[in-house]
Amino acid sequence: MGTLEDVKLLEIIIAFLLPPVAVWMKKGFNSQVLIALVLWLLGHIPGVIYALWVISQPDDRVVPR
């Protein structure tokens, strides 16, 4: 698997191309994905901005060690 920087870069690229997919990859399927989808359908730029904001937030999932 790639380094953390590679993963972040991939998330940013996907956020520009398909914002709802980037949100889904980061947070799982929840209301944030639906918000990203609606914003993306209303205009590409609002969807991208929202996706970048969501993926920049700290990950709230617990990772077992």
PDB file of N, CA, C and O in Angstrom:
ATOM      1  N   MET A   1       0.842  -1.179   0.000  1.00  0.00           N
ATOM      2  CA  MET A   1       0.000   0.000   0.000  1.00  0.00           C
ATOM      3  C   MET A   1       0.885   1.239   0.000  1.00  0.00           C
ATOM      4  O   MET A   1       2.009   1.212   0.502  1.00  0.00           O
ATOM      5  N   GLY A   2       0.375   2.309  -0.559  1.00  0.00           N
ATOM      6  CA  GLY A   2       1.143   3.538  -0.681  1.00  0.00           C
ATOM      7  C   GLY A   2       1.297   4.264   0.639  1.00  0.00           C
ATOM      8  O   GLY A   2       0.692   3.912   1.652  1.00  0.00           O
ATOM      9  N   THR A   3       2.109   5.265   0.587  1.00  0.00           N
ATOM     10  CA  THR A   3       2.320   6.066   1.782  1.00  0.00           C
ATOM     11  C   THR A   3       1.114   6.963   2.027  1.00  0.00           C
ATOM     12  O   THR A   3       0.225   7.075   1.184  1.00  0.00           O
ATOM     13  N   LEU A   4       1.098   7.592   3.177  1.00  0.00           N
ATOM     14  CA  LEU A   4      -0.007   8.478   3.534  1.00  0.00           C
ATOM     15  C   LEU A   4      -0.136   9.629   2.546  1.00  0.00           C
ATOM     16  O   LEU A   4      -1.247  10.046   2.217  1.00  0.00           O
ATOM     17  N   GLU A   5       0.995  10.143   2.071  1.00  0.00           N
ATOM     18  CA  GLU A   5       0.958  11.239   1.096  1.00  0.00           C
ATOM     19  C   GLU A   5       0.341  10.785  -0.224  1.00  0.00           C
ATOM     20  O   GLU A   5      -0.386  11.543  -0.865  1.00  0.00           O
ATOM     21  N   ASP A   6       0.632   9.543  -0.633  1.00  0.00           N
ATOM     22  CA  ASP A   6       0.052   9.013  -1.865  1.00  0.00           C
ATOM     23  C   ASP A   6      -1.458   8.871  -1.742  1.00  0.00           C
ATOM     24  O   ASP A   6      -2.195   9.182  -2.678  1.00  0.00           O
ATOM     25  N   VAL A   7      -1.913   8.403  -0.597  1.00  0.00           N
ATOM     26  CA  VAL A   7      -3.342   8.232  -0.370  1.00  0.00           C
ATOM     27  C   VAL A   7      -4.042   9.585  -0.378  1.00  0.00           C
ATOM     28  O   VAL A   7      -5.109   9.721  -0.976  1.00  0.00           O
ATOM     29  N   LYS A   8      -3.457  10.592   0.280  1.00  0.00           N
ATOM     30  CA  LYS A   8      -4.057  11.926   0.290  1.00  0.00           C
ATOM     31  C   LYS A   8      -4.128  12.510  -1.120  1.00  0.00           C
ATOM     32  O   LYS A   8      -5.127  13.126  -1.492  1.00  0.00           O
ATOM     33  N   LEU A   9      -3.075  12.318  -1.894  1.00  0.00           N
ATOM     34  CA  LEU A   9      -3.065  12.814  -3.267  1.00  0.00           C
ATOM     35  C   LEU A   9      -4.164  12.146  -4.089  1.00  0.00           C
ATOM     36  O   LEU A   9      -4.846  12.809  -4.871  1.00  0.00           O
ATOM     37  N   LEU A  10      -4.336  10.842  -3.917  1.00  0.00           N
ATOM     38  CA  LEU A  10      -5.389  10.127  -4.626  1.00  0.00           C
ATOM     39  C   LEU A  10      -6.767  10.637  -4.213  1.00  0.00           C
ATOM     40  O   LEU A  10      -7.644  10.806  -5.061  1.00  0.00           O
ATOM     41  N   GLU A  11      -6.964  10.883  -2.923  1.00  0.00           N
ATOM     42  CA  GLU A  11      -8.243  11.427  -2.454  1.00  0.00           C
ATOM     43  C   GLU A  11      -8.528  12.788  -3.083  1.00  0.00           C
ATOM     44  O   GLU A  11      -9.662  13.062  -3.476  1.00  0.00           O
ATOM     45  N   ILE A  12      -7.522  13.631  -3.179  1.00  0.00           N
ATOM     46  CA  ILE A  12      -7.707  14.963  -3.760  1.00  0.00           C
ATOM     47  C   ILE A  12      -8.040  14.870  -5.242  1.00  0.00           C
ATOM     48  O   ILE A  12      -8.912  15.592  -5.727  1.00  0.00           O
ATOM     49  N   ILE A  13      -7.363  13.997  -5.960  1.00  0.00           N
ATOM     50  CA  ILE A  13      -7.644  13.825  -7.397  1.00  0.00           C
ATOM     51  C   ILE A  13      -9.066  13.322  -7.599  1.00  0.00           C
ATOM     52  O   ILE A  13      -9.785  13.820  -8.465  1.00  0.00           O
ATOM     53  N   ILE A  14      -9.472  12.338  -6.806  1.00  0.00           N
ATOM     54  CA  ILE A  14     -10.837  11.820  -6.932  1.00  0.00           C
ATOM     55  C   ILE A  14     -11.856  12.880  -6.538  1.00  0.00           C
ATOM     56  O   ILE A  14     -12.938  12.943  -7.121  1.00  0.00           O
ATOM     57  N   ALA A  15     -11.522  13.721  -5.549  1.00  0.00           N
ATOM     58  CA  ALA A  15     -12.438  14.788  -5.151  1.00  0.00           C
ATOM     59  C   ALA A  15     -12.678  15.767  -6.296  1.00  0.00           C
ATOM     60  O   ALA A  15     -13.778  16.303  -6.425  1.00  0.00           O
ATOM     61  N   PHE A  16     -11.676  16.008  -7.122  1.00  0.00           N
ATOM     62  CA  PHE A  16     -11.862  16.900  -8.267  1.00  0.00           C
ATOM     63  C   PHE A  16     -12.662  16.231  -9.381  1.00  0.00           C
ATOM     64  O   PHE A  16     -13.441  16.893 -10.067  1.00  0.00           O
ATOM     65  N   LEU A  17     -12.476  14.931  -9.565  1.00  0.00           N
ATOM     66  CA  LEU A  17     -13.158  14.234 -10.649  1.00  0.00           C
ATOM     67  C   LEU A  17     -14.572  13.807 -10.271  1.00  0.00           C
ATOM     68  O   LEU A  17     -15.521  14.081 -11.005  1.00  0.00           O
ATOM     69  N   LEU A  18     -14.716  13.137  -9.130  1.00  0.00           N
ATOM     70  CA  LEU A  18     -16.003  12.622  -8.668  1.00  0.00           C
ATOM     71  C   LEU A  18     -16.142  12.875  -7.165  1.00  0.00           C
ATOM     72  O   LEU A  18     -15.841  11.994  -6.360  1.00  0.00           O
ATOM     73  N   PRO A  19     -16.589  14.059  -6.787  1.00  0.00           N
ATOM     74  CA  PRO A  19     -16.651  14.413  -5.374  1.00  0.00           C
ATOM     75  C   PRO A  19     -17.417  13.422  -4.486  1.00  0.00           C
ATOM     76  O   PRO A  19     -16.939  13.113  -3.394  1.00  0.00           O
ATOM     77  N   PRO A  20     -18.589  12.908  -4.908  1.00  0.00           N
ATOM     78  CA  PRO A  20     -19.289  11.970  -4.012  1.00  0.00           C
ATOM     79  C   PRO A  20     -18.481  10.688  -3.749  1.00  0.00           C
ATOM     80  O   PRO A  20     -18.560  10.121  -2.660  1.00  0.00           O
ATOM     81  N   VAL A  21     -17.726  10.245  -4.718  1.00  0.00           N
ATOM     82  CA  VAL A  21     -16.913   9.033  -4.545  1.00  0.00           C
ATOM     83  C   VAL A  21     -15.796   9.292  -3.533  1.00  0.00           C
ATOM     84  O   VAL A  21     -15.490   8.425  -2.715  1.00  0.00           O
ATOM     85  N   ALA A  22     -15.198  10.458  -3.582  1.00  0.00           N
ATOM     86  CA  ALA A  22     -14.141  10.797  -2.621  1.00  0.00           C
ATOM     87  C   ALA A  22     -14.687  10.832  -1.204  1.00  0.00           C
ATOM     88  O   ALA A  22     -14.039  10.352  -0.274  1.00  0.00           O
ATOM     89  N   VAL A  23     -15.874  11.396  -1.035  1.00  0.00           N
ATOM     90  CA  VAL A  23     -16.490  11.447   0.295  1.00  0.00           C
ATOM     91  C   VAL A  23     -16.830  10.034   0.757  1.00  0.00           C
ATOM     92  O   VAL A  23     -16.616   9.702   1.922  1.00  0.00           O
ATOM     93  N   TRP A  24     -17.350   9.207  -0.127  1.00  0.00           N
ATOM     94  CA  TRP A  24     -17.692   7.828   0.209  1.00  0.00           C
ATOM     95  C   TRP A  24     -16.450   7.034   0.618  1.00  0.00           C
ATOM     96  O   TRP A  24     -16.495   6.252   1.568  1.00  0.00           O
ATOM     97  N   MET A  25     -15.350   7.233  -0.093  1.00  0.00           N
ATOM     98  CA  MET A  25     -14.116   6.529   0.244  1.00  0.00           C
ATOM     99  C   MET A  25     -13.596   6.938   1.620  1.00  0.00           C
ATOM    100  O   MET A  25     -13.051   6.109   2.349  1.00  0.00           O
ATOM    101  N   LYS A  26     -13.759   8.195   1.973  1.00  0.00           N
ATOM    102  CA  LYS A  26     -13.228   8.703   3.237  1.00  0.00           C
ATOM    103  C   LYS A  26     -14.147   8.403   4.420  1.00  0.00           C
ATOM    104  O   LYS A  26     -13.671   8.013   5.486  1.00  0.00           O
ATOM    105  N   LYS A  27     -15.452   8.579   4.246  1.00  0.00           N
ATOM    106  CA  LYS A  27     -16.385   8.526   5.370  1.00  0.00           C
ATOM    107  C   LYS A  27     -17.364   7.363   5.319  1.00  0.00           C
ATOM    108  O   LYS A  27     -18.108   7.162   6.279  1.00  0.00           O
ATOM    109  N   GLY A  28     -17.396   6.592   4.242  1.00  0.00           N
ATOM    110  CA  GLY A  28     -18.407   5.557   4.108  1.00  0.00           C
ATOM    111  C   GLY A  28     -19.708   6.169   3.610  1.00  0.00           C
ATOM    112  O   GLY A  28     -19.820   7.386   3.459  1.00  0.00           O
ATOM    113  N   PHE A  29     -20.695   5.304   3.356  1.00  0.00           N
ATOM    114  CA  PHE A  29     -21.961   5.817   2.826  1.00  0.00           C
ATOM    115  C   PHE A  29     -22.802   6.379   3.960  1.00  0.00           C
ATOM    116  O   PHE A  29     -23.264   5.640   4.829  1.00  0.00           O
ATOM    117  N   ASN A  30     -22.995   7.684   3.946  1.00  0.00           N
ATOM    118  CA  ASN A  30     -23.816   8.369   4.942  1.00  0.00           C
ATOM    119  C   ASN A  30     -24.400   9.623   4.306  1.00  0.00           C
ATOM    120  O   ASN A  30     -24.348   9.793   3.088  1.00  0.00           O
ATOM    121  N   SER A  31     -24.951  10.489   5.127  1.00  0.00           N
ATOM    122  CA  SER A  31     -25.601  11.689   4.598  1.00  0.00           C
ATOM    123  C   SER A  31     -24.610  12.633   3.915  1.00  0.00           C
ATOM    124  O   SER A  31     -25.000  13.404   3.038  1.00  0.00           O
ATOM    125  N   GLN A  32     -23.339  12.582   4.303  1.00  0.00           N
ATOM    126  CA  GLN A  32     -22.346  13.443   3.670  1.00  0.00           C
ATOM    127  C   GLN A  32     -22.175  13.095   2.186  1.00  0.00           C
ATOM    128  O   GLN A  32     -21.911  13.977   1.370  1.00  0.00           O
ATOM    129  N   VAL A  33     -22.321  11.835   1.844  1.00  0.00           N
ATOM    130  CA  VAL A  33     -22.237  11.432   0.438  1.00  0.00           C
ATOM    131  C   VAL A  33     -23.415  12.004  -0.338  1.00  0.00           C
ATOM    132  O   VAL A  33     -23.253  12.473  -1.464  1.00  0.00           O
ATOM    133  N   LEU A  34     -24.591  11.965   0.259  1.00  0.00           N
ATOM    134  CA  LEU A  34     -25.773  12.522  -0.415  1.00  0.00           C
ATOM    135  C   LEU A  34     -25.652  14.031  -0.589  1.00  0.00           C
ATOM    136  O   LEU A  34     -26.049  14.571  -1.622  1.00  0.00           O
ATOM    137  N   ILE A  35     -25.110  14.710   0.408  1.00  0.00           N
ATOM    138  CA  ILE A  35     -24.887  16.158   0.285  1.00  0.00           C
ATOM    139  C   ILE A  35     -23.903  16.442  -0.839  1.00  0.00           C
ATOM    140  O   ILE A  35     -24.121  17.349  -1.642  1.00  0.00           O
ATOM    141  N   ALA A  36     -22.821  15.670  -0.899  1.00  0.00           N
ATOM    142  CA  ALA A  36     -21.830  15.842  -1.966  1.00  0.00           C
ATOM    143  C   ALA A  36     -22.454  15.586  -3.332  1.00  0.00           C
ATOM    144  O   ALA A  36     -22.152  16.292  -4.295  1.00  0.00           O
ATOM    145  N   LEU A  37     -23.317  14.585  -3.422  1.00  0.00           N
ATOM    146  CA  LEU A  37     -23.977  14.268  -4.689  1.00  0.00           C
ATOM    147  C   LEU A  37     -24.889  15.409  -5.137  1.00  0.00           C
ATOM    148  O   LEU A  37     -24.868  15.801  -6.304  1.00  0.00           O
ATOM    149  N   VAL A  38     -25.681  15.936  -4.219  1.00  0.00           N
ATOM    150  CA  VAL A  38     -26.594  17.040  -4.563  1.00  0.00           C
ATOM    151  C   VAL A  38     -25.803  18.277  -4.984  1.00  0.00           C
ATOM    152  O   VAL A  38     -26.125  18.911  -5.989  1.00  0.00           O
ATOM    153  N   LEU A  39     -24.774  18.616  -4.219  1.00  0.00           N
ATOM    154  CA  LEU A  39     -23.958  19.783  -4.584  1.00  0.00           C
ATOM    155  C   LEU A  39     -23.275  19.576  -5.923  1.00  0.00           C
ATOM    156  O   LEU A  39     -23.171  20.511  -6.718  1.00  0.00           O
ATOM    157  N   TRP A  40     -22.812  18.371  -6.179  1.00  0.00           N
ATOM    158  CA  TRP A  40     -22.147  18.070  -7.444  1.00  0.00           C
ATOM    159  C   TRP A  40     -23.123  18.183  -8.617  1.00  0.00           C
ATOM    160  O   TRP A  40     -22.764  18.672  -9.688  1.00  0.00           O
ATOM    161  N   LEU A  41     -24.350  17.728  -8.404  1.00  0.00           N
ATOM    162  CA  LEU A  41     -25.357  17.828  -9.469  1.00  0.00           C
ATOM    163  C   LEU A  41     -25.784  19.273  -9.706  1.00  0.00           C
ATOM    164  O   LEU A  41     -26.124  19.643 -10.830  1.00  0.00           O
ATOM    165  N   LEU A  42     -25.767  20.093  -8.654  1.00  0.00           N
ATOM    166  CA  LEU A  42     -26.113  21.508  -8.805  1.00  0.00           C
ATOM    167  C   LEU A  42     -25.001  22.299  -9.492  1.00  0.00           C
ATOM    168  O   LEU A  42     -25.256  23.306 -10.152  1.00  0.00           O
ATOM    169  N   GLY A  43     -23.795  21.841  -9.330  1.00  0.00           N
ATOM    170  CA  GLY A  43     -22.652  22.494  -9.954  1.00  0.00           C
ATOM    171  C   GLY A  43     -21.388  21.777  -9.527  1.00  0.00           C
ATOM    172  O   GLY A  43     -21.247  21.408  -8.361  1.00  0.00           O
ATOM    173  N   HIS A  44     -20.487  21.581 -10.434  1.00  0.00           N
ATOM    174  CA  HIS A  44     -19.293  20.791 -10.149  1.00  0.00           C
ATOM    175  C   HIS A  44     -18.442  21.425  -9.043  1.00  0.00           C
ATOM    176  O   HIS A  44     -17.955  20.722  -8.157  1.00  0.00           O
ATOM    177  N   ILE A  45     -18.265  22.725  -9.091  1.00  0.00           N
ATOM    178  CA  ILE A  45     -17.388  23.411  -8.137  1.00  0.00           C
ATOM    179  C   ILE A  45     -17.893  23.292  -6.686  1.00  0.00           C
ATOM    180  O   ILE A  45     -17.090  22.992  -5.803  1.00  0.00           O
ATOM    181  N   PRO A  46     -19.188  23.513  -6.404  1.00  0.00           N
ATOM    182  CA  PRO A  46     -19.638  23.323  -5.011  1.00  0.00           C
ATOM    183  C   PRO A  46     -19.401  21.903  -4.499  1.00  0.00           C
ATOM    184  O   PRO A  46     -19.048  21.710  -3.335  1.00  0.00           O
ATOM    185  N   GLY A  47     -19.592  20.920  -5.360  1.00  0.00           N
ATOM    186  CA  GLY A  47     -19.337  19.538  -4.968  1.00  0.00           C
ATOM    187  C   GLY A  47     -17.877  19.297  -4.660  1.00  0.00           C
ATOM    188  O   GLY A  47     -17.549  18.587  -3.709  1.00  0.00           O
ATOM    189  N   VAL A  48     -16.994  19.882  -5.454  1.00  0.00           N
ATOM    190  CA  VAL A  48     -15.555  19.729  -5.238  1.00  0.00           C
ATOM    191  C   VAL A  48     -15.143  20.400  -3.929  1.00  0.00           C
ATOM    192  O   VAL A  48     -14.386  19.829  -3.144  1.00  0.00           O
ATOM    193  N   ILE A  49     -15.639  21.603  -3.700  1.00  0.00           N
ATOM    194  CA  ILE A  49     -15.291  22.316  -2.466  1.00  0.00           C
ATOM    195  C   ILE A  49     -15.746  21.521  -1.250  1.00  0.00           C
ATOM    196  O   ILE A  49     -14.998  21.376  -0.283  1.00  0.00           O
ATOM    197  N   TYR A  50     -16.957  21.012  -1.295  1.00  0.00           N
ATOM    198  CA  TYR A  50     -17.476  20.237  -0.167  1.00  0.00           C
ATOM    199  C   TYR A  50     -16.667  18.957   0.032  1.00  0.00           C
ATOM    200  O   TYR A  50     -16.345  18.601   1.166  1.00  0.00           O
ATOM    201  N   ALA A  51     -16.338  18.265  -1.051  1.00  0.00           N
ATOM    202  CA  ALA A  51     -15.565  17.027  -0.948  1.00  0.00           C
ATOM    203  C   ALA A  51     -14.177  17.297  -0.371  1.00  0.00           C
ATOM    204  O   ALA A  51     -13.694  16.536   0.469  1.00  0.00           O
ATOM    205  N   LEU A  52     -13.542  18.363  -0.813  1.00  0.00           N
ATOM    206  CA  LEU A  52     -12.224  18.703  -0.271  1.00  0.00           C
ATOM    207  C   LEU A  52     -12.316  19.037   1.215  1.00  0.00           C
ATOM    208  O   LEU A  52     -11.425  18.688   1.989  1.00  0.00           O
ATOM    209  N   TRP A  53     -13.389  19.712   1.611  1.00  0.00           N
ATOM    210  CA  TRP A  53     -13.571  20.031   3.021  1.00  0.00           C
ATOM    211  C   TRP A  53     -13.768  18.753   3.842  1.00  0.00           C
ATOM    212  O   TRP A  53     -13.189  18.609   4.918  1.00  0.00           O
ATOM    213  N   VAL A  54     -14.580  17.832   3.334  1.00  0.00           N
ATOM    214  CA  VAL A  54     -14.846  16.593   4.068  1.00  0.00           C
ATOM    215  C   VAL A  54     -13.582  15.743   4.192  1.00  0.00           C
ATOM    216  O   VAL A  54     -13.290  15.228   5.271  1.00  0.00           O
ATOM    217  N   ILE A  55     -12.829  15.591   3.103  1.00  0.00           N
ATOM    218  CA  ILE A  55     -11.643  14.728   3.195  1.00  0.00           C
ATOM    219  C   ILE A  55     -10.515  15.388   3.974  1.00  0.00           C
ATOM    220  O   ILE A  55      -9.569  14.709   4.376  1.00  0.00           O
ATOM    221  N   SER A  56     -10.593  16.698   4.195  1.00  0.00           N
ATOM    222  CA  SER A  56      -9.559  17.356   4.991  1.00  0.00           C
ATOM    223  C   SER A  56      -9.819  17.222   6.491  1.00  0.00           C
ATOM    224  O   SER A  56      -8.928  17.483   7.300  1.00  0.00           O
ATOM    225  N   GLN A  57     -11.037  16.816   6.867  1.00  0.00           N
ATOM    226  CA  GLN A  57     -11.373  16.629   8.274  1.00  0.00           C
ATOM    227  C   GLN A  57     -10.681  15.378   8.808  1.00  0.00           C
ATOM    228  O   GLN A  57     -10.449  14.432   8.055  1.00  0.00           O
ATOM    229  N   PRO A  58     -10.351  15.363  10.100  1.00  0.00           N
ATOM    230  CA  PRO A  58      -9.727  14.168  10.674  1.00  0.00           C
ATOM    231  C   PRO A  58     -10.643  12.949  10.540  1.00  0.00           C
ATOM    232  O   PRO A  58     -11.866  13.065  10.609  1.00  0.00           O
ATOM    233  N   ASP A  59     -10.044  11.810  10.354  1.00  0.00           N
ATOM    234  CA  ASP A  59     -10.818  10.572  10.204  1.00  0.00           C
ATOM    235  C   ASP A  59     -11.409  10.179  11.549  1.00  0.00           C
ATOM    236  O   ASP A  59     -10.687  10.077  12.541  1.00  0.00           O
ATOM    237  N   ASP A  60     -12.723   9.959  11.587  1.00  0.00           N
ATOM    238  CA  ASP A  60     -13.380   9.638  12.842  1.00  0.00           C
ATOM    239  C   ASP A  60     -13.540   8.133  13.056  1.00  0.00           C
ATOM    240  O   ASP A  60     -14.091   7.703  14.069  1.00  0.00           O
ATOM    241  N   ARG A  61     -13.061   7.341  12.110  1.00  0.00           N
ATOM    242  CA  ARG A  61     -13.161   5.894  12.260  1.00  0.00           C
ATOM    243  C   ARG A  61     -12.049   5.395  13.181  1.00  0.00           C
ATOM    244  O   ARG A  61     -10.937   5.922  13.175  1.00  0.00           O
ATOM    245  N   VAL A  62     -12.364   4.386  13.958  1.00  0.00           N
ATOM    246  CA  VAL A  62     -11.383   3.813  14.863  1.00  0.00           C
ATOM    247  C   VAL A  62     -10.631   2.714  14.121  1.00  0.00           C
ATOM    248  O   VAL A  62     -11.232   1.815  13.533  1.00  0.00           O
ATOM    249  N   VAL A  63      -9.312   2.804  14.161  1.00  0.00           N
ATOM    250  CA  VAL A  63      -8.486   1.803  13.491  1.00  0.00           C
ATOM    251  C   VAL A  63      -7.926   0.862  14.549  1.00  0.00           C
ATOM    252  O   VAL A  63      -7.183   1.298  15.428  1.00  0.00           O
ATOM    253  N   PRO A  64      -8.272  -0.426  14.478  1.00  0.00           N
ATOM    254  CA  PRO A  64      -7.729  -1.366  15.471  1.00  0.00           C
ATOM    255  C   PRO A  64      -6.232  -1.560  15.279  1.00  0.00           C
ATOM    256  O   PRO A  64      -5.733  -1.560  14.154  1.00  0.00           O
ATOM    257  N   ARG A  65      -5.528  -1.724  16.384  1.00  0.00           N
ATOM    258  CA  ARG A  65      -4.074  -1.914  16.314  1.00  0.00           C
ATOM    259  C   ARG A  65      -3.698  -3.300  16.701  1.00  0.00           C
ATOM    260  O   ARG A  65      -2.515  -3.642  16.702  1.00  0.00           O
TER     261      ARG A  65
END
